[in-house]
């Protein structure tokens, strides 16, 4: 039997202590997909603000990785090397072999009795409820909010889980907004925070925040980003995930005037059996000034999205997923085969994921 869970980008939902029963483990993941965009863009690329499953009209690898993980009662570490269209799109700003490092971090437990850990290196993002690993998400493709906020981060994380497992608290020092290397001439520290509360096995509530600048110090515009979500497993068959991103960034260096953007999302999932899962998603992304999602058009980014997907667990290590998705914009921004633009795009995606 396989159960698909919503995974926070940071693996935040109350990090667990490791044991010495099997200190070194190996795992792998590969997700092959095919997307058909009915606009049929000539370059076979989905809109620029989509970073996962972003190739159309061809069979391709979204994400594949091999991972080694070490865990003892006081030390832990992860190293994962990856390839795929997700890596090409999300690591475009990185150089050399850094483009293929999905995860590389080391952690030390600071207390013998308390679950207090410090981790350093390339980490999964602490922001949001979706990760790059498709099998861990309720929907096949990632939402607009997830695609336009960090999937990974580099820095130092101090995390504490209460003994009853209900609270997880973390503070982070980061190299920037989804960065391994700092941007040139950027010396501004970036910080993150996370609070997760799980009152029961069926409810998870999370807040994540970021503050910092992703520009050279001479142009520094401070960014303040907030993410809030809740996951509610109403019954064994029915679950709801609701979330919202809200960000602010200075219009100019030292200015008190701020540009803002926001992105709400709502997902319903129904599981008629342990092997079959059906999900419906509604979402909206509003970035009038193009801070994160720049369209260059009159209304800025004003996107509405709906999708529906069906997942089938072929075995405990293989999942087949199919999704239909429509995105609409106030302005015509979606490129068609003949080079013209349209106000909406509809796509069908199917993916096969294997993992061990």
C-alpha positions, 0 to 999 in steps of 0.5 A, a space after each residue: 500500500 502507498 499513501 501520498 502525503 503533502 510534504 512541506 518544502 522544508 520537511 518541516 512537519 516536525 523533524 524526527 530524530 534519527 537512530 543508530 539502527 541503520 546509520 547509512 541508507 541509500 534512496 532514489 527517485 525518478 519521475 518521467 513525464 509528458 505534457 501536452 500544452 494545447 497552445 503548442 509553443 514552438 520552443 516546447 517550453 511552458 510559461 517561464 514562471 513554471 519550473 517543474 514539468 516545464 517541457 511540452 510535446 516531449 517525454 522528459 525527466 522532471 527530477 531524478 536523484 540518488 541520495 545517501 543519508 547518514 543518521 545517528 543519535 547525535 549526527 546526521 547528513 544528506 547528499 543527493 545528486 540530481 538531474 532533470 528539467 526541474 534542476 535545469 530550470 531551478 538551478 540556472 543561476 548556479 555554476 558548474 557542478 552546483 547545478 546538480 546538487 539537490 541536497 548536501 547538509 550536515 546536522 549535529 544534535 546540540 542536546 542529549 535530552 532535547 530535540 535541538 538540532 543545527 543543520 548547515 549546507 544546501 537544504 530543502 526550503 522551509 517555505 510552503 507545503 509542496 516539495 520538488 518530489 512529486 510523489 510527496 504532493 497531492 497534485 502532479 504539478 506544483 502550484 503557482 505559489 510553490 513555483 515562485 517561492 524557494 524550493 531550496 536554500 543554503 545556510 544554517 538552520 537551528 531547529 527544535 521539536 518539543 518532546 510531545 512532537 506537537 511543535 517545531 520551531 526553526 530559525 535560519 541564516 541564509 545565503 539568499 532567496 533560493 541560492 547556493 552562492 550569493 549574488 555578486 556584490 551582495 553582503 546582506 544577510 538573509 533570515 528565515 523562521 518557521 513554526 509548525 503546530 500539529 495538535 493531532 495526526 490529522 491537522 498540521 498548521 504552519 507559518 514560514 517567513 523570509 527577510 533579506 535582499 537578493 540584489 547587490 548591496 548598491 541596489 538593495 531592496 529588502 524583501 519580507 515574505 510570509 507563508 501560511 498553510 494548514 493541512 486537514 485530514 478530515 477522514 481517511 478518504 478526504 483531506 483539505 490543504 489551504 495556504 496563502 503567500 504574502 510578500 512585500 519588497 521595497 520599491 527602492 533602496 531605503 524606501 518606505 514604499 513597498 510593492 506587495 504580492 499574494 497567492 492563495 491556494 486551496 486543494 481538496 483530495 479524495 481517496 476512494 482506496 489506498 491506491 487511488 487519489 483524486 485531487 482538485 486545486 484552485 489558485 490565484 497569483 497576484 503580483 501587480 508590480 512584477 516583483 517575483 512573477 514579471 509579465 511586462 504587461 499592463 496588469 502585472 501578474 494576475 493569474 487564476 488556475 484550476 486543475 484536477 488529477 488522478 493518481 494510481 499506485 501501481 505498486 508500493 514503489 511506482 505511482 502513475 499520475 495524470 492531470 489536466 490544468 488551466 491557467 488564465 491571465 488578465 493579459 495575453 501572455 501565453 505563447 502559441 505555436 504561430 507566435 501569437 499570444 493568448 490569455 489562457 493555457 490548458 495542458 494535460 500531463 501524465 507522469 510515472 514515478 519510481 522510488 526506493 
